Amino acid sequence: MIREDISCLADKGYQGIKKYHKNSLIPKKKPKKSALTIEDKRRNRDLSRLRIIAEHINRRLKIFRILSEKYRNRRKRFGLRFNLIAGIYNYELLMGSAKKVVGDRYL
């Protein structure tokens, strides 16, 4: 269960999540035989801009294959390994931002 103070940002496949978690943000589907309003389109676009950040991170983590394939090792160590991979990715992000600040020289 997700805590009530946390926002859940999901795609259109999670339309029923509002029943279980009131603080969910999902895009509005187009009604049958009509179009979305301009305001609904703008809201969907804003949600997509937020979601794309998480989708890019998921893509980068799948490169390590821990999320893209069946995990065949001990379940007890999955959390440890996932945290190590997330740490490597966070370090890569940090070094990328440091490179932007310093120029072409690494710290």
N, CA, C and O of each residue as an XYZ file, in Angstrom:
428
protein
N       0.836     -1.183      0.000
C       0.000      0.000      0.000
C       0.885      1.252      0.000
O       1.934      1.273      0.644
N       0.473      2.256     -0.699
C       1.211      3.508     -0.782
C       0.692      4.443      0.297
O      -0.514      4.541      0.524
N       1.625      5.136      0.967
C       1.211      6.103      1.987
C       0.387      7.198      1.354
O       0.591      7.547      0.192
N      -0.548      7.744      2.121
C      -1.481      8.754      1.612
C      -0.801     10.063      1.226
O      -1.300     10.770      0.349
N       0.324     10.408      1.854
C       0.972     11.680      1.555
C       1.877     11.612      0.324
O       2.447     12.627     -0.077
N       2.013     10.435     -0.276
C       2.847     10.260     -1.459
C       1.964     10.287     -2.698
O       0.919      9.638     -2.741
N       2.389     11.040     -3.699
C       1.660     11.075     -4.967
C       2.085      9.889     -5.815
O       3.266      9.543     -5.865
N       1.136      9.279     -6.470
C       1.399      8.165     -7.373
C       1.186      8.670     -8.792
O       0.078      9.079     -9.142
N       2.217      8.648     -9.603
C       2.151      9.117    -10.978
C       2.127      7.892    -11.884
O       3.121      7.172    -11.974
N       1.003      7.647    -12.557
C       0.830      6.436    -13.356
C       0.358      6.782    -14.756
O       0.022      7.930    -15.048
N       0.336      5.759    -15.628
C      -0.155      5.981    -16.984
C      -1.625      5.579    -17.087
O      -2.257      5.256    -16.081
N      -2.166      5.599    -18.301
C      -3.602      5.366    -18.494
C      -4.031      3.948    -18.128
O      -5.222      3.704    -17.933
N      -3.114      3.031    -18.032
C      -3.441      1.662    -17.673
C      -3.881      1.496    -16.227
O      -4.403      0.442    -15.863
N      -3.686      2.501    -15.404
C      -4.018      2.434    -13.978
C      -5.249      3.281    -13.657
O      -5.275      3.948    -12.623
N      -6.256      3.272    -14.509
C      -7.437      4.111    -14.317
C      -8.167      3.821    -13.015
O      -8.772      4.737    -12.456
N      -8.143      2.611    -12.510
C      -8.872      2.267    -11.297
C      -8.114      2.517    -10.009
O      -8.631      2.217     -8.933
N      -6.924      3.048    -10.080
C      -6.105      3.222     -8.882
C      -6.670      4.285     -7.941
O      -6.364      4.275     -6.749
N      -7.483      5.194     -8.456
C      -8.074      6.258     -7.623
C      -8.917      5.685     -6.486
O      -9.032      6.302     -5.427
N      -9.512      4.496     -6.703
C     -10.317      3.865     -5.658
C      -9.464      3.475     -4.454
O      -9.933      3.495     -3.316
N      -8.204      3.121     -4.718
C      -7.323      2.623     -3.663
C      -6.377      3.686     -3.121
O      -5.967      3.623     -1.962
N      -6.029      4.665     -3.957
C      -5.085      5.706     -3.555
C      -5.580      7.046     -4.101
O      -5.486      7.306     -5.301
N      -6.096      7.875     -3.232
C      -6.721      9.139     -3.640
C      -5.733     10.137     -4.234
O      -6.119     10.991     -5.032
N      -4.464     10.035     -3.851
C      -3.455     10.997     -4.275
C      -2.730     10.515     -5.535
O      -1.518     10.689     -5.655
N      -3.466      9.910     -6.470
C      -2.889      9.392     -7.708
C      -3.092     10.390     -8.838
O      -4.127     11.049     -8.930
N      -2.093     10.486     -9.684
C      -2.164     11.361    -10.854
C      -2.111     10.484    -12.099
O      -1.089      9.859    -12.380
N      -3.210     10.438    -12.839
C      -3.271      9.654    -14.066
C      -3.845     10.524    -15.174
O      -4.687     11.384    -14.916
N      -3.393     10.306    -16.415
C      -3.942     11.089    -17.517
C      -5.394     10.708    -17.793
O      -5.822      9.592    -17.495
N      -6.126     11.624    -18.350
C      -7.530     11.378    -18.663
C      -7.628     10.728    -20.039
O      -6.973     11.158    -20.988
N      -8.453      9.687    -20.134
C      -8.676      9.031    -21.413
C      -9.684      9.823    -22.240
O     -10.543     10.525    -21.705
N      -9.556      9.690    -23.541
C     -10.496     10.342    -24.442
C     -11.834      9.625    -24.356
O     -11.882      8.401    -24.477
N     -12.925     10.363    -24.150
C     -14.243      9.731    -24.121
C     -14.624      9.192    -25.507
O     -14.164      9.701    -26.528
N     -15.465      8.162    -25.525
C     -15.910      7.614    -26.808
C     -16.695      8.666    -27.580
O     -17.536      9.369    -27.020
N     -16.412      8.760    -28.851
C     -17.116      9.646    -29.784
C     -17.007     11.129    -29.449
O     -17.861     11.917    -29.853
N     -15.981     11.512    -28.726
C     -15.733     12.942    -28.479
C     -14.240     13.140    -28.249
O     -13.475     12.177    -28.181
N     -13.847     14.376    -28.133
C     -12.435     14.706    -27.961
C     -12.189     15.228    -26.549
O     -13.116     15.630    -25.846
N     -10.926     15.211    -26.155
C     -10.543     15.808    -24.875
C     -10.589     17.329    -24.986
O     -10.388     17.890    -26.063
N     -10.851     17.978    -23.880
C     -10.819     19.435    -23.874
C      -9.375     19.911    -23.918
O      -8.452     19.134    -23.671
N      -9.184     21.156    -24.223
C      -7.833     21.726    -24.271
C      -7.177     21.634    -22.901
O      -5.981     21.363    -22.798
N      -7.953     21.859    -21.853
C      -7.417     21.769    -20.484
C      -6.976     20.340    -20.161
O      -5.929     20.145    -19.544
N      -7.763     19.340    -20.569
C      -7.392     17.939    -20.336
C      -6.128     17.576    -21.097
O      -5.267     16.871    -20.571
N      -6.011     18.052    -22.329
C      -4.806     17.793    -23.121
C      -3.582     18.423    -22.467
O      -2.512     17.815    -22.432
N      -3.735     19.630    -21.953
C      -2.613     20.312    -21.296
C      -2.204     19.560    -20.030
O      -1.015     19.386    -19.763
N      -3.197     19.114    -19.249
C      -2.903     18.362    -18.023
C      -2.198     17.039    -18.355
O      -1.235     16.662    -17.687
N      -2.684     16.334    -19.395
C      -2.039     15.083    -19.806
C      -0.600     15.320    -20.249
O       0.287     14.522    -19.943
N      -0.368     16.413    -20.968
C       0.985     16.733    -21.421
C       1.898     17.038    -20.236
O       3.056     16.622    -20.220
N       1.378     17.765    -19.243
C       2.172     18.072    -18.047
C       2.517     16.800    -17.266
O       3.637     16.651    -16.778
N       1.549     15.886    -17.150
C       1.828     14.614    -16.472
C       2.858     13.796    -17.249
O       3.717     13.149    -16.650
N       2.777     13.823    -18.572
C       3.744     13.093    -19.393
C       5.147     13.647    -19.211
O       6.119     12.893    -19.214
N       5.256     14.945    -19.054
C       6.574     15.552    -18.832
C       7.184     15.111    -17.515
O       8.404     14.994    -17.404
N       6.347     14.866    -16.512
C       6.844     14.349    -15.237
C       7.198     12.869    -15.343
O       8.218     12.428    -14.813
N       6.351     12.105    -16.029
C       6.557     10.670    -16.129
C       7.780     10.308    -16.961
O       8.412      9.284    -16.701
N       8.124     11.108    -17.938
C       9.225     10.762    -18.835
C      10.543     10.667    -18.072
O      11.423      9.890    -18.443
N      10.678     11.443    -17.024
C      11.901     11.392    -16.206
C      12.044     10.007    -15.591
O      13.114      9.401    -15.657
N      10.973      9.508    -14.995
C      11.005      8.174    -14.387
C      11.182      7.091    -15.442
O      11.871      6.100    -15.200
N      10.571      7.267    -16.607
C      10.705      6.267    -17.669
C      12.143      6.188    -18.169
O      12.628      5.099    -18.473
N      12.827      7.317    -18.258
C      14.229      7.304    -18.682
C      15.100      6.610    -17.639
O      16.031      5.886    -17.994
N      14.810      6.820    -16.366
C      15.569      6.145    -15.312
C      15.327      4.640    -15.377
O      16.268      3.858    -15.241
N      14.069      4.222    -15.583
C      13.779      2.799    -15.725
C      14.543      2.192    -16.896
O      15.054      1.076    -16.797
N      14.619      2.921    -17.998
C      15.361      2.429    -19.160
C      16.836      2.230    -18.831
O      17.441      1.227    -19.210
N      17.404      3.201    -18.118
C      18.819      3.089    -17.763
C      19.069      1.921    -16.812
O      20.090      1.242    -16.924
N      18.145      1.680    -15.874
C      18.315      0.563    -14.948
C      18.128     -0.779    -15.646
O      18.721     -1.775    -15.231
N      17.322     -0.822    -16.692
C      17.135     -2.071    -17.427
C      18.381     -2.472    -18.209
O      18.531     -3.633    -18.588
N      19.263     -1.527    -18.447
C      20.527     -1.855    -19.104
C      21.306     -2.859    -18.262
O      22.021     -3.701    -18.804
N      21.172     -2.776    -16.942
C      21.845     -3.707    -16.046
C      21.156     -5.073    -16.016
O      21.675     -5.999    -15.393
N      20.013     -5.223    -16.665
C      19.256     -6.456    -16.829
C      18.630     -6.984    -15.540
O      18.015     -8.050    -15.568
N      18.759     -6.294    -14.424
C      18.135     -6.775    -13.194
C      16.627     -6.555    -13.240
O      15.884     -7.295    -12.595
N      16.161     -5.562    -13.984
C      14.730     -5.301    -14.093
C      14.126     -5.866    -15.369
O      12.914     -6.077    -15.427
N      14.935     -6.115    -16.391
C      14.385     -6.518    -17.678
C      14.250     -8.026    -17.825
O      13.522     -8.485    -18.705
N      14.920     -8.803    -17.002
C      14.846    -10.256    -17.095
C      14.434    -10.852    -15.766
O      14.366    -10.161    -14.750
N      14.161    -12.146    -15.790
C      13.799    -12.849    -14.567
C      15.009    -12.879    -13.630
O      16.119    -13.211    -14.047
N      14.783    -12.533    -12.371
C      15.860    -12.538    -11.387
C      16.074    -13.968    -10.912
O      15.156    -14.571    -10.354
N      17.256    -14.521    -11.119
C      17.507    -15.938    -10.868
C      18.342    -16.202     -9.620
O      18.672    -17.354     -9.337
N      18.683    -15.180     -8.886
C      19.492    -15.369     -7.688
C      18.609    -15.381     -6.445
O      17.383    -15.397     -6.548
N      19.228    -15.373     -5.291
C      18.480    -15.388     -4.037
C      17.670    -14.105     -3.885
O      18.192    -13.003     -4.053
N      16.390    -14.263     -3.566
C      15.530    -13.089     -3.379
C      16.019    -12.204     -2.245
O      15.812    -10.991     -2.245
N      16.665    -12.831     -1.287
C      17.143    -12.097     -0.123
C      18.140    -11.006     -0.524
O      18.239     -9.985      0.158
N      18.860    -11.203     -1.594
C      19.894    -10.248     -2.012
C      19.441     -9.304     -3.125
O      20.217     -8.455     -3.566
N      18.207     -9.440     -3.580
C      17.718     -8.585     -4.661
C      17.782     -7.115     -4.269
O      18.235     -6.280     -5.052
N      17.325     -6.795     -3.050
C      17.335     -5.402     -2.589
C      18.735     -4.824     -2.555
O      18.955     -3.684     -2.966
N      19.680     -5.609     -2.066
C      21.075     -5.159     -2.010
C      21.608     -4.880     -3.410
O      22.205     -3.834     -3.662
N      21.385     -5.824     -4.313
C      21.904     -5.650     -5.676
C      21.227     -4.485     -6.384
O      21.881     -3.718     -7.090
N      19.935     -4.356     -6.196
C      19.226     -3.241     -6.826
C      19.732     -1.909     -6.278
O      19.919     -0.961     -7.040
N      19.954     -1.828     -4.974
C      20.480     -0.595     -4.377
C      21.877     -0.280     -4.891
O      22.209      0.888     -5.096
N      22.700     -1.302     -5.101
C      24.037     -1.070     -5.655
C      23.948     -0.518     -7.081
O      24.679      0.408     -7.433
N      23.073     -1.071     -7.887
C      22.901     -0.583     -9.256
C      22.364      0.843     -9.253
O      22.814      1.679    -10.036
N      21.401      1.124     -8.373
C      20.872      2.487     -8.265
C      21.968      3.447     -7.815
O      22.021      4.587     -8.276
N      22.840      2.993     -6.919
C      23.967      3.824     -6.479
C      24.926      4.121     -7.619
O      25.421      5.241     -7.743
N      25.192      3.113     -8.457
C      26.064      3.323     -9.616
C      25.433      4.342    -10.564
O      26.116      5.227    -11.081
N      24.147      4.211    -10.782
C      23.464      5.159    -11.672
C      23.468      6.565    -11.080
O      23.697      7.536    -11.802
N      23.219      6.688     -9.781
C      23.258      8.006     -9.137
C      24.648      8.617     -9.217
O      24.785      9.824     -9.415
N      25.687      7.788     -9.063
C      27.060      8.279     -9.190
C      27.314      8.776    -10.614
O      27.952      9.809    -10.819
N      26.806      8.025    -11.592
C      26.956      8.436    -12.983
C      26.263      9.778    -13.230
O      26.798     10.635    -13.932
N      25.071      9.959    -12.652
C      24.376     11.245    -12.773
C      25.186     12.368    -12.130
O      25.307     13.456    -12.693
N      25.733     12.099    -10.957
C      26.527     13.096    -10.253
C      27.753     13.485    -11.062
O      28.077     14.668    -11.167
N      28.433     12.510    -11.632
C      29.632     12.810    -12.411
C      29.264     13.550    -13.699
O      30.023     14.400    -14.165
N      28.108     13.231    -14.271
C      27.662     13.937    -15.469
C      27.378     15.394    -15.176
O      27.712     16.264    -15.980
N      26.760     15.677    -14.022
C      26.484     17.073    -13.670
C      27.767     17.791    -13.279
O      27.907     18.989    -13.525
N      28.712     17.063    -12.668
C      29.999     17.683    -12.328
C      30.769     18.010    -13.599
O      31.462     19.026    -13.665
N      30.650     17.155    -14.604
C      31.332     17.404    -15.871
C      30.772     18.652    -16.538
O      31.519     19.415    -17.149
N      29.471     18.866    -16.426
C      28.865     20.053    -17.010
C      29.350     21.318    -16.318
O      29.534     22.354    -16.956
N      29.559     21.225    -14.993
C      29.984     22.397    -14.229
C      31.445     22.724    -14.525
O      31.789     23.891    -14.716
N      32.305     21.712    -14.565
C      33.732     21.925    -14.704
C      34.137     22.034    -16.174
O      35.195     22.587    -16.471
N      33.347     21.535    -17.077
C      33.727     21.539    -18.485
C      34.120     20.142    -18.871
O      33.441     19.184    -18.502
N      35.209     20.000    -19.612
C      35.641     18.681    -20.066
C      36.531     17.970    -19.056
O      36.864     16.800    -19.248
N      36.922     18.652    -17.987
C      37.784     18.012    -16.969
C      36.938     17.354    -15.900
O      35.924     17.903    -15.471
N      37.357     16.178    -15.473
C      36.672     15.476    -14.382
C      37.203     15.961    -13.049
O      38.341     16.418    -12.950
N      36.365     15.858    -12.018
C      36.804     16.234    -10.666
C      37.712     15.195    -10.086
O      38.179     15.343     -8.956
